[in-house]
Amino acid sequence: MANYMLLLRDEPSAFEGLGPEDFQGIIARYTAWSDALAAKGQLVDGNKLVDGVGRVLRSGDGAVRVIDGPFAEAKEIIGGYFTITAGSYDEAVEIARGCPHLDYGSVEIREVDEEH
């Protein structure tokens, strides 16, 4: 079994205009989904990232630049992640198909390189 990161990408405006009851319903869906994975032993970790803040480091011209980010004008930003365990990419895809985030953006799946 390998670990896979599910990177939750969404448009910055994906949750605009939603009220507190809407957010409670959304949180309940994510919680139910992750609890079901945990019950099967497939959930390793997961968290929402803080909205609108972060840093991007870029190397060039012999220096490392630190830029505030993510940027609101970006098409998609990573808003959270889950780390799951699965036997293959195909199994990870099947697990990710149930992720509530697909209603708000996309899910990128990447295998964790445990050897480094």
N, C-alpha and C positions, 0 to 999 in steps of 0.2 A: 504494500500500500504506500502511496506517495501523498504528500501534502500539495494542495493546490490553493492559490490565492484567487479569490473572486474579487476583482476590483470593480467597485460600483461607480459607474460614470453616469453623470446626469447633466442636463443643461442647467445653467445657473437659475433659470426661471421656472424649473420644473415644479417647484412647490409654492410659487407665488399665488397669493389669493386664497390660500387654504386657511381655514380657521382652526381653533384649538381642538374641536371635536374631530375635524378631518385628520389632524396630526395624531390624535389618540388612536384613531382607527388604523392609520398607517403603521404606527409603532406596534400596535397589537398584531398586525399581519407579519411584520418582521420578527417579532418575538415568537409567535407561533411557529413560524418556519424554522427559526434557529433552534427552538426548543425541540422540535421534531428531529432535527439533525443530531442534536446532542443526545437524545434518547437512543439513537441508532449508533452512537459512537463515531459519527462522521464530522462533528464540529470540533475544530481545534481552537479557533479564536474568531473574534469579530468585533468591530467597533465602527461607530459613526465618527467621521472626522469633523473638527470644528469648522464651521462655515466661514469662508471668506478670508482666512489667514493662512499663512505658510511662507515658505521661502523656496526659491528655485536657485540652484547654484549652476553656473555655467563657466567652463574653462575656455579661455582663449587669449591670445596675445600674451602668453606667459603669466596670466593672472586668473584668479578665480573671482568672478563677480557674484554677489549675492543680491537677488532681486526679490522684492515682495511679491507674493503670489498666493494662491492661484489667481488668475486674472478674470474679472467679471466678463470681459469681452471674449473669453475663450469659449469655443463651441461646447466643450464638455469639460467637466472637472471631476476628479475623484472625490466622492463624498463619503466613502466608507469602504470597508472591506470585510470579507470573511475568509478564514483559512479553513479548508475542509480536508478530509482524508478520503481518497478514492483509489480504486484499483487501476484506473486508466483515465485518459482525457475523455473518452466516451462516457464513462461513469460520472466524471466531474461535470460534463455538459448536462447529463440527465438530472443531476442534483441541482445545477444552476437553473434549469428550466422552471423550477418551482419558486425561484427567488422573487419576492414581491417587487424588487427593484426594476424588473423588466417593464413594469407599468410606468416608470419615471425616467428611464434611460437605458443604458446598456450594461452588460456584465462582461468584463474581460477575464479570461481564465488563463492563469500562468502556473506551471508546475514549479514548486520550490526546489531549488538545487540544494539538497541536503548535504552534498559532499564538500561544500565550500563554506 
